[in-house]
Amino acid sequence: MKILIIGSGGREYAIALKLLQNKHTLYFAPGNGATSKLGTNLEISDFETLATFCIENGVNLTIVGPEDPLTKGVVDVFKKRGLDIFGPSAAAARLEGSKAYMKGFLERNNIKTARFLSSSNLDEISKFIDGIDGKIVVKADGLCAGKGVVIASNKDEAKSLACDMLSGESFGDAGKCVVVEEFLDGFELSFFAICDGKNFVSLPIAQDHKKLNDNDEGPNTGGMGAYAPSPLADEKLIRRVENEIISPTLCGMKREGAPFCGVLFVGLMIVKGEPYVLEYNVRFGDPECEVLMPLIDGDLGEILLNAARGELREIKLHDKFAVGVVMAGQNYPYRSSPKAQIYVDKIPQNTHICYAGVSSENGEIFSSGGRVLVCVGVSDTILQARNLAYELSQSVKFSGAQFRKDIAYQALK
């Protein structure tokens, strides 16, 4: 098949590597400096122009990586042109695009989540904050590239954060409505389901590592590593998530006139064995995608095409574990980092690199800041997979590289 992948990060690179196992022809919009070695990068951003390219070049399937084009309606544009595209409509993408909509949806469908208030009224928000004990979570309603969620340690800080968001000072229009909720104390898991609007198939549960430094210290990031499947979720918990969260979500979206087709990514907090929904995302997570792709047994292109057509089938999985270690630029996540050439000494067996924040010059790959790449190891145990990922990370060198040394530590306690 000819397949277009929309996006430019490590997630899209990981999807591409999986698709190449079945020799699909790939296009990227826009791609990055390394995806040009896997297929053809396109300098096209307009949805209608991209759709025309797909029609004129016989593209069989489009896969959307990031959330921004989904919330802006790329799926709607392609479907109107009669094209197969894997991802939710703009209406269904509101599950991620609006935290206020998402929390209201959870409430309407009796899906367990933290006690919350969505409002644009500071007095109303302040009164709600006064009724919360302990830490308080303040969220901007709209998309903020993963930066619109702040945990306040006291009520005064929470009120100040809400005020800054409502004024537009912190996140512009994305913060004109604010969600305030009680802090849930437990451990996080990432649950992924491939959906076709009616049915779903669960993928292995993953765990992301959001903090910059070892021992979960430092600022939040887009993710410094991940592993899957997580032994922190037993079969009983998985069945509960499917029955109490995933199924009601698909039924609820269908009732609201926005059937969900695509990847439903549920950020879970497990509190004393009880699964609570922290957030929905409407696409593969990054870096979770990098460790999920090697665990899928079969032709990813066929799997996602069937889902896009409402004909989802069983997905076979490898009985393996995967660990991904993110290597970031020296100034991440505070500011941009200097460009640096990337050198790779050797790639051990059962490992691979997923490139993200990179550019290409004269055939050489350079870091361009942010999260630069992910070193992935795959093996029969989490420990072996982690050791392979770190063996690979020792072979990858660029000036200022930083990475956590304890990815998957919770599973290996």
TIBAMAR-217334 format. One record per residue (C-alpha): residue number from 1; residue in one letter; x, y, z. Coordinates in nm, 4 decimals. Example, Ala and Ser with C-alpha at 12.3 -4.5 7.8 and 13.67 -1.06 7.14 Angstrom:
BEGIN
<1,"A",<1.2300,-0.4500,0.7800>>
<2,"S",<1.3670,-0.1060,0.7140>>
END
This chain:
BEGIN
<1,"M",<0.0000,0.0000,0.0000>>
<2,"K",<0.0881,0.3651,-0.0306>>
<3,"I",<0.0511,0.5268,0.3113>>
<4,"L",<0.0730,0.8900,0.4236>>
<5,"I",<0.1804,0.9592,0.7828>>
<6,"I",<0.0944,1.3050,0.9171>>
<7,"G",<0.3401,1.4271,1.1814>>
<8,"S",<0.7106,1.4712,1.2444>>
<9,"G",<0.8097,1.3052,1.5727>>
<10,"G",<0.9367,0.9796,1.7161>>
<11,"R",<0.5806,0.8444,1.7194>>
<12,"E",<0.5513,0.8844,1.3442>>
<13,"Y",<0.8985,0.7363,1.2896>>
<14,"A",<0.8022,0.4312,1.4993>>
<15,"I",<0.4830,0.3819,1.2979>>
<16,"A",<0.6876,0.4047,0.9791>>
<17,"L",<0.9378,0.1404,1.0926>>
<18,"K",<0.6508,-0.0971,1.1655>>
<19,"L",<0.4890,-0.0321,0.8266>>
<20,"L",<0.8164,-0.0928,0.6433>>
<21,"Q",<0.8213,-0.4493,0.7778>>
<22,"N",<0.5469,-0.5126,0.5211>>
<23,"K",<0.7170,-0.3035,0.2522>>
<24,"H",<0.4549,-0.0288,0.2289>>
<25,"T",<0.5484,0.2865,0.0367>>
<26,"L",<0.5545,0.5819,0.2762>>
<27,"Y",<0.4974,0.9561,0.2576>>
<28,"F",<0.5365,1.1961,0.5500>>
<29,"A",<0.3792,1.5379,0.6071>>
<30,"P",<0.6029,1.6975,0.7086>>
<31,"G",<0.8303,1.4248,0.8549>>
<32,"N",<1.1743,1.4987,0.9981>>
<33,"G",<1.5381,1.4765,0.8935>>
<34,"A",<1.5428,1.0988,0.9389>>
<35,"T",<1.2062,1.0036,0.7883>>
<36,"S",<1.3389,1.1075,0.4484>>
<37,"K",<1.5458,0.7863,0.4619>>
<38,"L",<1.2262,0.5808,0.5098>>
<39,"G",<1.0037,0.7459,0.2508>>
<40,"T",<0.9223,1.0834,0.0940>>
<41,"N",<0.8793,1.4006,0.2998>>
<42,"L",<0.6131,1.6413,0.1750>>
<43,"E",<0.6130,2.0154,0.2323>>
<44,"I",<0.2335,2.0303,0.2381>>
<45,"S",<0.0361,2.1453,0.5410>>
<46,"D",<-0.3019,2.2421,0.3953>>
<47,"F",<-0.5511,1.9579,0.4451>>
<48,"E",<-0.7265,1.9987,0.1104>>
<49,"T",<-0.3937,2.0044,-0.0747>>
<50,"L",<-0.2816,1.6921,0.1127>>
<51,"A",<-0.6062,1.5171,0.0201>>
<52,"T",<-0.5555,1.6117,-0.3452>>
<53,"F",<-0.2007,1.4679,-0.3297>>
<54,"C",<-0.3403,1.1404,-0.1949>>
<55,"I",<-0.5995,1.1174,-0.4737>>
<56,"E",<-0.3505,1.2012,-0.7487>>
<57,"N",<-0.0852,0.9604,-0.6187>>
<58,"G",<-0.3074,0.6670,-0.5268>>
<59,"V",<-0.2467,0.6795,-0.1504>>
<60,"N",<-0.4463,0.3991,0.0119>>
<61,"L",<-0.4403,0.5109,0.3763>>
<62,"T",<-0.3506,0.8151,0.5854>>
<63,"I",<-0.2444,0.7788,0.9498>>
<64,"V",<-0.2587,1.0894,1.1691>>
<65,"G",<0.0058,1.1074,1.4429>>
<66,"P",<-0.0408,1.4290,1.6473>>
<67,"E",<-0.3532,1.5746,1.8045>>
<68,"D",<-0.3486,1.9193,1.6435>>
<69,"P",<-0.4566,1.8193,1.2897>>
<70,"L",<-0.7186,1.5864,1.4386>>
<71,"T",<-0.8832,1.8621,1.6419>>
<72,"K",<-0.8677,2.0877,1.3342>>
<73,"G",<-1.0636,1.8390,1.1242>>
<74,"V",<-0.8183,1.6675,0.8904>>
<75,"V",<-1.0199,1.3438,0.9102>>
<76,"D",<-1.3404,1.5226,0.8092>>
<77,"V",<-1.1674,1.6793,0.5070>>
<78,"F",<-1.0238,1.3476,0.3874>>
<79,"K",<-1.3470,1.1529,0.4366>>
<80,"K",<-1.5436,1.4108,0.2368>>
<81,"R",<-1.2995,1.3391,-0.0464>>
<82,"G",<-1.3630,0.9640,-0.0181>>
<83,"L",<-1.0228,0.8829,0.1334>>
<84,"D",<-0.9442,0.6239,0.3996>>
<85,"I",<-0.7894,0.7903,0.7031>>
<86,"F",<-0.7212,0.6505,1.0507>>
<87,"G",<-0.8160,0.8919,1.3269>>
<88,"P",<-1.1207,1.0534,1.4903>>
<89,"S",<-1.3366,1.3285,1.3461>>
<90,"A",<-1.3017,1.6810,1.4835>>
<91,"A",<-1.6143,1.6233,1.6924>>
<92,"A",<-1.4709,1.3046,1.8467>>
<93,"A",<-1.1287,1.4666,1.8930>>
<94,"R",<-1.2886,1.7059,2.1444>>
<95,"L",<-1.2119,1.4343,2.4000>>
<96,"E",<-0.8564,1.5683,2.3880>>
<97,"G",<-0.9106,1.9124,2.2402>>
<98,"S",<-1.1245,2.0380,2.5295>>
<99,"K",<-1.0603,1.9288,2.8869>>
<100,"A",<-1.3917,2.0848,2.9905>>
<101,"Y",<-1.5769,1.8751,2.7309>>
<102,"M",<-1.3832,1.5661,2.8371>>
<103,"K",<-1.4636,1.6062,3.2068>>
<104,"G",<-1.8282,1.6741,3.1262>>
<105,"F",<-1.8373,1.3630,2.9078>>
<106,"L",<-1.6973,1.1516,3.1927>>
<107,"E",<-1.9613,1.2901,3.4270>>
<108,"R",<-2.2461,1.2302,3.1794>>
<109,"N",<-2.1375,0.8709,3.1279>>
<110,"N",<-2.0654,0.7856,3.4925>>
<111,"I",<-1.6979,0.7147,3.4266>>
<112,"K",<-1.4792,0.7530,3.7334>>
<113,"T",<-1.2612,1.0667,3.7445>>
<114,"A",<-1.1371,1.3212,3.9982>>
<115,"R",<-1.3862,1.5691,4.1470>>
<116,"F",<-1.3690,1.8804,3.9289>>
<117,"L",<-1.5053,2.2179,3.8207>>
<118,"S",<-1.4932,2.3676,3.4702>>
<119,"S",<-1.5414,2.7431,3.4649>>
<120,"S",<-1.4329,3.0807,3.3301>>
<121,"N",<-1.5433,3.2581,3.6485>>
<122,"L",<-1.2585,3.3221,3.8933>>
<123,"D",<-1.4896,3.3677,4.1932>>
<124,"E",<-1.6568,3.0333,4.1225>>
<125,"I",<-1.3169,2.8674,4.0779>>
<126,"S",<-1.1814,3.0175,4.4007>>
<127,"K",<-1.4810,2.8912,4.5973>>
<128,"F",<-1.4292,2.5414,4.4580>>
<129,"I",<-1.0574,2.5530,4.5424>>
<130,"D",<-1.1400,2.6466,4.9009>>
<131,"G",<-1.3305,2.3186,4.9312>>
<132,"I",<-1.0342,2.0987,4.8267>>
<133,"D",<-0.7842,1.9612,5.0758>>
<134,"G",<-0.4260,1.8900,4.9692>>
<135,"K",<-0.2758,1.9415,4.6239>>
<136,"I",<-0.4894,2.0898,4.3471>>
<137,"V",<-0.4637,2.0324,3.9714>>
<138,"V",<-0.5254,2.3317,3.7429>>
<139,"K",<-0.5703,2.2693,3.3695>>
<140,"A",<-0.6127,2.4981,3.0708>>
<141,"D",<-0.9120,2.3786,2.8686>>
<142,"G",<-0.7491,2.3726,2.5237>>
<143,"L",<-0.4415,2.2148,2.3666>>
<144,"C",<-0.1146,2.3445,2.5117>>
<145,"A",<0.1405,2.0984,2.3669>>
<146,"G",<0.1374,1.8990,2.6895>>
<147,"K",<0.2122,2.2000,2.9099>>
<148,"G",<-0.1365,2.3073,3.0205>>
<149,"V",<-0.1569,2.1008,3.3405>>
<150,"V",<-0.0060,2.2324,3.6648>>
<151,"I",<-0.0162,2.0782,4.0132>>
<152,"A",<-0.0482,2.3435,4.2843>>
<153,"S",<0.0728,2.2621,4.6347>>
<154,"N",<-0.1685,2.5021,4.8085>>
<155,"K",<-0.4891,2.7001,4.7514>>
<156,"D",<-0.3254,3.0382,4.6960>>
<157,"E",<-0.0990,2.8949,4.4266>>
<158,"A",<-0.3969,2.7255,4.2595>>
<159,"K",<-0.5942,3.0514,4.2522>>
<160,"S",<-0.2956,3.2369,4.1083>>
<161,"L",<-0.2501,2.9752,3.8351>>
<162,"A",<-0.6198,2.9913,3.7453>>
<163,"C",<-0.6053,3.3715,3.7301>>
<164,"D",<-0.3032,3.3644,3.4962>>
<165,"M",<-0.4749,3.1120,3.2684>>
<166,"L",<-0.8044,3.3014,3.2513>>
<167,"S",<-0.6241,3.6257,3.1710>>
<168,"G",<-0.4574,3.4601,2.8720>>
<169,"E",<-0.1155,3.5255,3.0216>>
<170,"S",<-0.0187,3.1583,3.0556>>
<171,"F",<-0.1691,2.9775,2.7545>>
<172,"G",<-0.3582,3.2348,2.5491>>
<173,"D",<-0.7040,3.1321,2.4320>>
<174,"A",<-0.6448,2.7717,2.5470>>
<175,"G",<-0.6725,2.8934,2.9063>>
<176,"K",<-0.9874,3.1049,2.8726>>
<177,"C",<-1.1734,2.8200,3.0424>>
<178,"V",<-1.0091,2.6374,3.3330>>
<179,"V",<-1.0608,2.2924,3.4820>>
<180,"V",<-0.9754,2.2596,3.8516>>
<181,"E",<-0.9736,1.9178,4.0143>>
<182,"E",<-0.8632,1.7312,4.3229>>
<183,"F",<-0.5226,1.5626,4.3089>>
<184,"L",<-0.5346,1.1840,4.2874>>
<185,"D",<-0.2542,0.9994,4.4637>>
<186,"G",<-0.1633,0.6700,4.2978>>
<187,"F",<0.0339,0.5487,3.9970>>
<188,"E",<-0.0256,0.6284,3.6316>>
<189,"L",<-0.0767,0.3892,3.3424>>
<190,"S",<-0.1398,0.4457,2.9717>>
<191,"F",<-0.4200,0.2380,2.8161>>
<192,"F",<-0.4490,0.2218,2.4370>>
<193,"A",<-0.7353,0.0834,2.2295>>
<194,"I",<-0.7696,0.0692,1.8514>>
<195,"C",<-1.1311,0.1640,1.7734>>
<196,"D",<-1.3478,0.1539,1.4614>>
<197,"G",<-1.6467,0.3521,1.5909>>
<198,"K",<-1.8251,0.0492,1.7369>>
<199,"N",<-1.5656,-0.2026,1.8537>>
<200,"F",<-1.2186,-0.1883,2.0042>>
<201,"V",<-0.9075,-0.4004,2.0564>>
<202,"S",<-0.6816,-0.3271,2.3527>>
<203,"L",<-0.3056,-0.2936,2.3154>>
<204,"P",<-0.0539,-0.3712,2.5942>>
<205,"I",<-0.0709,-0.1312,2.8877>>
<206,"A",<0.2263,0.1046,2.8919>>
<207,"Q",<0.3802,0.3324,3.1520>>
<208,"D",<0.5273,0.6700,3.0631>>
<209,"H",<0.7911,0.8606,3.2654>>
<210,"K",<0.6971,1.2300,3.2583>>
<211,"K",<0.9538,1.3830,3.4941>>
<212,"L",<1.2858,1.4994,3.3532>>
<213,"N",<1.5134,1.3350,3.6098>>
<214,"D",<1.5613,0.9994,3.7808>>
<215,"N",<1.3342,0.9093,4.0737>>
<216,"D",<1.0563,1.1132,3.9098>>
<217,"E",<1.2148,1.4433,4.0041>>
<218,"G",<1.2309,1.7725,3.8147>>
<219,"P",<0.9814,1.9351,3.5784>>
<220,"N",<0.7215,1.7564,3.3690>>
<221,"T",<0.8176,1.6820,3.0089>>
<222,"G",<0.6503,1.5293,2.7075>>
<223,"G",<0.7864,1.1956,2.8290>>
<224,"M",<1.1407,1.0738,2.8979>>
<225,"G",<1.0792,0.7048,2.8361>>
<226,"A",<0.8222,0.4272,2.8456>>
<227,"Y",<0.7833,0.0526,2.8611>>
<228,"A",<0.5150,-0.2059,2.7816>>
<229,"P",<0.3453,-0.4208,2.8841>>
<230,"S",<0.3355,-0.3083,3.2476>>
<231,"P",<0.3112,-0.5762,3.5197>>
<232,"L",<0.1434,-0.3094,3.7347>>
<233,"A",<-0.1807,-0.3947,3.5519>>
<234,"D",<-0.3112,-0.7473,3.6019>>
<235,"E",<-0.5863,-0.9102,3.3940>>
<236,"K",<-0.8543,-0.8076,3.6439>>
<237,"L",<-0.7593,-0.4396,3.6188>>
<238,"I",<-0.7415,-0.4573,3.2389>>
<239,"R",<-1.0931,-0.6063,3.2194>>
<240,"R",<-1.2231,-0.3353,3.4551>>
<241,"V",<-1.0764,-0.0607,3.2361>>
<242,"E",<-1.2294,-0.2175,2.9258>>
<243,"N",<-1.5730,-0.2620,3.0850>>
<244,"E",<-1.5919,0.0524,3.3002>>
<245,"I",<-1.4078,0.3016,3.0767>>
<246,"I",<-1.3442,0.1988,2.7141>>
<247,"S",<-1.6860,0.0463,2.6347>>
<248,"P",<-1.8839,0.3312,2.7995>>
<249,"T",<-1.6665,0.5817,2.6131>>
<250,"L",<-1.7435,0.4309,2.2720>>
<251,"C",<-2.1150,0.4038,2.3563>>
<252,"G",<-2.1190,0.7608,2.4882>>
<253,"M",<-1.9483,0.9065,2.1815>>
<254,"K",<-2.1912,0.7230,1.9541>>
<255,"R",<-2.4849,0.8696,2.1514>>
<256,"E",<-2.3367,1.2175,2.1161>>
<257,"G",<-2.3222,1.1803,1.7390>>
<258,"A",<-1.9442,1.1478,1.7198>>
<259,"P",<-1.8510,0.7771,1.6906>>
<260,"F",<-1.4872,0.7288,1.7852>>
<261,"C",<-1.2568,0.5783,1.5234>>
<262,"G",<-0.8827,0.5850,1.5849>>
<263,"V",<-0.6569,0.5374,1.8851>>
<264,"L",<-0.8240,0.6004,2.2192>>
<265,"F",<-0.5447,0.6674,2.4693>>
<266,"V",<-0.6672,0.6848,2.8283>>
<267,"G",<-0.4365,0.8300,3.0912>>
<268,"L",<-0.5236,0.6368,3.4073>>
<269,"M",<-0.4509,0.6956,3.7744>>
<270,"I",<-0.4770,0.3806,3.9817>>
<271,"V",<-0.5790,0.4722,4.3366>>
<272,"K",<-0.5946,0.1790,4.5807>>
<273,"G",<-0.6740,-0.0545,4.2922>>
<274,"E",<-0.9443,0.1726,4.1447>>
<275,"P",<-0.8937,0.3082,3.7882>>
<276,"Y",<-0.9696,0.6790,3.7440>>
<277,"V",<-0.9514,0.8673,3.4136>>
<278,"L",<-0.7007,1.1529,3.4229>>
<279,"E",<-0.7391,1.2422,3.0572>>
<280,"Y",<-0.8233,1.1165,2.7112>>
<281,"N",<-0.5910,1.1496,2.4157>>
<282,"V",<-0.7104,1.0725,2.0658>>
<283,"R",<-0.3846,0.9426,1.9155>>
<284,"F",<-0.0862,0.7284,2.0056>>
<285,"G",<0.1189,0.8623,2.2938>>
<286,"D",<0.4811,0.9609,2.2476>>
<287,"P",<0.7026,0.7850,2.3668>>
<288,"E",<0.4512,0.5028,2.4333>>
<289,"C",<0.4016,0.4480,2.0601>>
<290,"E",<0.7708,0.3649,2.0231>>
<291,"V",<0.7384,0.0689,2.2626>>
<292,"L",<0.3961,-0.0469,2.1423>>
<293,"M",<0.4815,-0.0815,1.7730>>
<294,"P",<0.7367,-0.3653,1.8218>>
<295,"L",<0.4769,-0.5640,2.0197>>
<296,"I",<0.2217,-0.5789,1.7359>>
<297,"D",<0.2376,-0.9003,1.5337>>
<298,"G",<0.1033,-0.8402,1.1858>>
<299,"D",<0.0637,-0.5801,0.9126>>
<300,"L",<-0.0044,-0.2466,1.0839>>
<301,"G",<-0.1237,-0.0967,0.7571>>
<302,"E",<-0.3964,-0.3599,0.7171>>
<303,"I",<-0.4937,-0.3319,1.0849>>
<304,"L",<-0.5435,0.0440,1.0698>>
<305,"L",<-0.7096,0.0367,0.7262>>
<306,"N",<-0.9673,-0.2116,0.8560>>
<307,"A",<-1.0309,0.0089,1.1595>>
<308,"A",<-1.0684,0.3189,0.9404>>
<309,"R",<-1.3332,0.1332,0.7375>>
<310,"G",<-1.5248,0.0219,1.0490>>
<311,"E",<-1.4099,-0.3384,1.0074>>
<312,"L",<-1.1690,-0.3834,1.2995>>
<313,"R",<-1.0358,-0.7345,1.3458>>
<314,"E",<-0.8350,-0.9159,1.6111>>
<315,"I",<-0.4801,-0.7900,1.6657>>
<316,"K",<-0.2096,-1.0440,1.7468>>
<317,"L",<0.0687,-0.9442,1.9855>>
<318,"H",<0.4223,-1.0667,2.0398>>
<319,"D",<0.4918,-1.2156,2.3836>>
<320,"K",<0.7726,-0.9645,2.4404>>
<321,"F",<0.8565,-0.6525,2.6400>>
<322,"A",<0.9799,-0.3215,2.4994>>
<323,"V",<1.1569,-0.0346,2.6768>>
<324,"G",<1.2232,0.3068,2.5243>>
<325,"V",<1.4730,0.5622,2.6584>>
<326,"V",<1.4361,0.9203,2.5347>>
<327,"M",<1.7543,1.1150,2.4611>>
<328,"A",<1.6898,1.4894,2.4740>>
<329,"G",<1.8826,1.8077,2.4014>>
<330,"Q",<2.0878,1.9617,2.6808>>
<331,"N",<1.8420,2.2480,2.7520>>
<332,"Y",<1.5203,2.0427,2.7343>>
<333,"P",<1.2499,2.1180,2.8516>>
<334,"Y",<1.3422,2.4791,2.9339>>
<335,"R",<1.4549,2.6183,2.5982>>
<336,"S",<1.5975,2.5193,2.2626>>
<337,"S",<1.9310,2.3402,2.2452>>
<338,"P",<2.2234,2.3921,2.0043>>
<339,"K",<2.2291,2.1773,1.6926>>
<340,"A",<2.4675,1.8816,1.7223>>
<341,"Q",<2.5637,1.5961,1.4918>>
<342,"I",<2.4487,1.2507,1.6044>>
<343,"Y",<2.6965,0.9645,1.5989>>
<344,"V",<2.5963,0.5977,1.6416>>
<345,"D",<2.8760,0.3511,1.7203>>
<346,"K",<2.6736,0.0317,1.6846>>
<347,"I",<2.3134,-0.0878,1.7048>>
<348,"P",<2.2880,-0.4039,1.9203>>
<349,"Q",<2.0601,-0.6858,1.8093>>
<350,"N",<1.6931,-0.6405,1.9071>>
<351,"T",<1.7310,-0.2628,1.9417>>
<352,"H",<1.6491,0.0299,1.7171>>
<353,"I",<1.6364,0.4101,1.7170>>
<354,"C",<1.3244,0.6196,1.6610>>
<355,"Y",<1.4298,0.9672,1.5492>>
<356,"A",<1.2229,1.2709,1.6485>>
<357,"G",<1.3787,1.6177,1.6860>>
<358,"V",<1.6353,1.5854,1.4072>>
<359,"S",<1.7383,1.7489,1.0825>>
<360,"S",<1.9479,1.6221,0.7933>>
<361,"E",<2.2464,1.7830,0.6222>>
<362,"N",<2.4470,1.6118,0.3468>>
<363,"G",<2.3171,1.2737,0.4581>>
<364,"E",<2.4147,1.3250,0.8235>>
<365,"I",<2.1627,1.3463,1.1094>>
<366,"F",<2.1723,1.6384,1.3560>>
<367,"S",<1.9783,1.6970,1.6761>>
<368,"S",<1.7474,1.9966,1.6485>>
<369,"G",<1.6489,2.0199,2.0145>>
<370,"G",<1.3699,1.8929,2.2363>>
<371,"R",<1.3320,1.5173,2.2518>>
<372,"V",<1.5812,1.4086,1.9903>>
<373,"L",<1.5370,1.0318,1.9650>>
<374,"V",<1.4255,0.7173,2.1483>>
<375,"C",<1.6454,0.4109,2.2033>>
<376,"V",<1.4243,0.1004,2.2034>>
<377,"G",<1.5108,-0.2481,2.3274>>
<378,"V",<1.2881,-0.5546,2.2836>>
<379,"S",<1.3286,-0.8828,2.4714>>
<380,"D",<1.1610,-1.1620,2.6689>>
<381,"T",<1.1726,-0.9722,3.0005>>
<382,"I",<1.1503,-0.6076,3.1043>>
<383,"L",<1.4995,-0.6235,3.2555>>
<384,"Q",<1.6550,-0.7584,2.9365>>
<385,"A",<1.4665,-0.5040,2.7229>>
<386,"R",<1.5766,-0.2200,2.9510>>
<387,"N",<1.9396,-0.3341,2.9418>>
<388,"L",<1.9292,-0.3445,2.5621>>
<389,"A",<1.7767,0.0056,2.5426>>
<390,"Y",<2.0521,0.1436,2.7666>>
<391,"E",<2.3209,-0.0445,2.5746>>
<392,"L",<2.1991,0.1316,2.2617>>
<393,"S",<2.1848,0.4690,2.4398>>
<394,"Q",<2.5543,0.4322,2.5251>>
<395,"S",<2.6269,0.3941,2.1534>>
<396,"V",<2.4414,0.7119,2.0561>>
<397,"K",<2.6354,1.0330,2.1052>>
<398,"F",<2.5627,1.3996,2.0468>>
<399,"S",<2.6750,1.7097,2.2322>>
<400,"G",<2.4645,1.7861,2.5411>>
<401,"A",<2.2607,1.4636,2.5289>>
<402,"Q",<2.0632,1.3889,2.8453>>
<403,"F",<1.8491,1.0904,2.9424>>
<404,"R",<1.7054,0.9225,3.2489>>
<405,"K",<1.8868,0.6184,3.3869>>
<406,"D",<1.5867,0.4540,3.5565>>
<407,"I",<1.3213,0.3925,3.2910>>
<408,"A",<1.0916,0.1021,3.3942>>
<409,"Y",<1.2087,0.1251,3.7552>>
<410,"Q",<0.8563,0.0777,3.8936>>
<411,"A",<0.8207,-0.2535,3.7136>>
<412,"L",<1.1615,-0.3708,3.8365>>
<413,"K",<1.1241,-0.2851,4.2047>>
END
